[in-house]
Amino acid sequence: MTNPILDALSDRVLLWDGAMGTQIQAAELAASDFEYQGRILDGCNEILNLSRPDVIEAIHDSYFQAGADLVETNTFGNTSIVLEEYGVSELVYDLSLAAAQIAKRSADKFCDKFVVGGVGPGTKLLSLGHTTWDEVSRTYFDAWKGLLDGGADALLIETQQDMLVLKAALVAMHDARKATAREVPIFVQVTMEQTGTMLLGTEIGAALNFIECFPAVAAIGINCSTGP
């Protein structure tokens, strides 16, 4: 695959940004900043992509100014499963699209900077029967398509605890890349507990063997919990 991010990685180390949530907290926003169509969705950081895009863009700017080569979109909780807690599950695509456009505007102010459209694990595990394959794959497809339509240079599925959720997310990535005709690279991050396995008992070797079955995956990492 020929891609600007992969080309850059073949030449040098690329630096990622830092956390989004702590920077939103540092902005000391009021409840009214989380207003959408007359409702206050306090705590739904993703709604800021629509209600306060200037705040999110300023956070991306600050990371680029500090030397980051890549920033992640403000979409960690952007699945219908998470957004349903705020009564806005229908906004997955719109929030992804807005988030990618915000990050892309920021990247375009600088030279050789990249946007990674990232989504987290959600709050329900497929392997434990909390949700269905159709629901997970459908909401991830909407999220990925919005990020790709908005201009994301790569996609990231992060903080994965359940291999079935990861599989659904990867299949949805394939479908979204095909639907948008954008063959961007894919990054995957799993989470390992202090037990040395993922939450549901998967060892890192098994996770790697599974992830490597998807040729579009360009990089594999570990995040959250006990860290690398």
N, C-alpha and C positions, 0 to 999 in steps of 0.2 A: 504494500500500500504506500503510495506517495502522498504525503500529508505534511503541511508546514510544521506541525508540532513534532511529528516523528523525525522530520529532517533536522529540526533544531536539537532534538534529543540525541541524535547521532553525532552532534558536534559539541554539545556542552550540557552541563547540568542545568535543569530548569527548576526555578524556585516557585513553590505553590504559595497561595495566600494563607492567612490564618483564619481564625474562627469568625463566623458571621454573627452568631447570637450574642457574643460578648460585646461586639461593636454596636449592635442595635441597642443593647442595654446601656452602653456608654453614651449613646445619643440622648438619653433621658427623655424619651418620647412620652407624650400624654396619651391617655386612652383615646382621645379624639383622633389621634393619628392613625388608629386602627379602624376607622369608620369606613364601612362599605354599605352603600345604599341604605343609609339611615341606621345601620346596626353597628354597635361597637364590638369588634372581634379581638379584644385585647388578648395578646399572647399568640395570635396567629401571625407569625413573622412574614409568612408568604403574602399576606394581603397588602403588605407595604409596597409590593411591586406595583400595585394599582393606586393605593392611597397616598404613599409618600415615595415615589420613585427617586426623588432627589436625594433622600437619605441613603438609599441603597447604592445609588451611583457614587455618592461621596465616599462610601466605604470601599467600593472597588477602587476608586481613584487613589485613596490613601494607601492601599496595598500595592498598587502599581508604583506609586511614588516611592514606597519603601524598598522597591526592588523586586517585587514578585513578577514572575513571567506569566503565571496563570492565575486566574481567579475563578472561583466556583460560583455559580448562580445561586440566588437566594431561593432555593427550591428544595431544601432538605426534607421538609414534611409535605411536599406537594403530591399527595395521592388522595384519591377520593376517600380512602379509609381514614386518613388523618383529618382531612378537611371536613368530613361529615360531623366531626365533633364540634365544628363551628357553624354547621348548617350551610356550607358552601361547597359541597362536593362536586358541583357542576363546573367549578372554576379551574379545574386542573389544567386544561389546555391554555386558557387565557393567562393564568398566572405564570406558566412556563414560558409562553411567548413573550410576555412583558419582562420577565426576569432576564431572558437571554438578550433581549433588545437593550435593556439597561446596561448589562455587563458589556455588551458589544460597543455601545456608545462610549463607555469608559475606556475600553481597550483601544478604540480608534484614536484616542487623544495621545497615545504613546506609540512607540515603535516596537514591532515584533512582540506583541503581547497577545495572549490567547484566553478564550473563554471556554470553560468546561461546564457543561450542563449536568449538574449532579442532583441525584435524588437518594434519600435514605431508605431504610427498611420498612417504614410504616410501623404500625402498632399491632398487627395481627400476623400470626405464623400459620402458613399453609400446612405444615407437617403436623400441627396440633389441631387442625380442623377449625381454626378461628375464622377462616374465610374460604373462598373458592378460587380455583385456578382462573376461571373466567374473569372474576372481579379484579384479581391482582394483575393479570396480563392486560386487561382492558385499560385500567387506570395508568399503568406504566406506559402503555402505548400512547395514551393521550399526553402524558408528561413529556416523553421523549420527542414526540412529533412537534409539540409546542416549542421545545428547546431548539430543535433543528430548524424549524421555520423561523425562529428568532435569530439564528445565526451562530449557534454554539459550534465551536471548533472540534469538540470531542464530547463524549458522554461518559458519565461516571455513575456506577451503582455502588453505594458505600454502606459501611456498617452492617454488612449482611450477617445474619445469625442462622438463617434457615436456607438450606440448599434448594428447596423447592421454590421459595420466593425468589431466590437468585436466578433459578432457571426461567421462571416466568418473566422476570425483568429482562433477561438476556434475549429471550425469544421476542419480547416486545420491542427491544432495541433493533433486532434484525428486521422486524416488520416496519418499524418507523423509518429506518434508514432506506428501506426499499420504497416506502410510500413517498418519501421526500427526495429520493434519488441523491442522497448525501451519504457517502461512504466514509464517515468520520471514524477515527479510532475510538475504541472502547476501553475504559479503565474499570477495574473491579477491586473493591476492598472488602475483605471479610474481617470479622471481629473475633478475637480469641480470648477466652476467659482465663482466669487464674488456674483452672483445671488443665490448661494446655489444649483445650478443644473449643470449638464453637459452642454456643449456648445449648444446642441440641445434640452435642457429642461428636460432631464431625472433626476429625483430625486435619491438620493443615495439609498433609500429603494427599488425603482424599479430596480436599477442596481444590488443590492445585490440579490434580488429575482431571477433575470434572471441568474446571474452568478452561483448561487447555483444549478441551473439545470444541471450543468456540473460536475459530480462527481469527475473528475480528478483534478479539481481546488483545490489546497492545501492551498492557501493563497490569500487574497484579500486586496488591499491597495489603497491609494490615492497618486498621485504625481503631480508635476508641478502646474502651475497656482497659486491658493491661498494656496495650500498645504493641509495637514491634518487638 
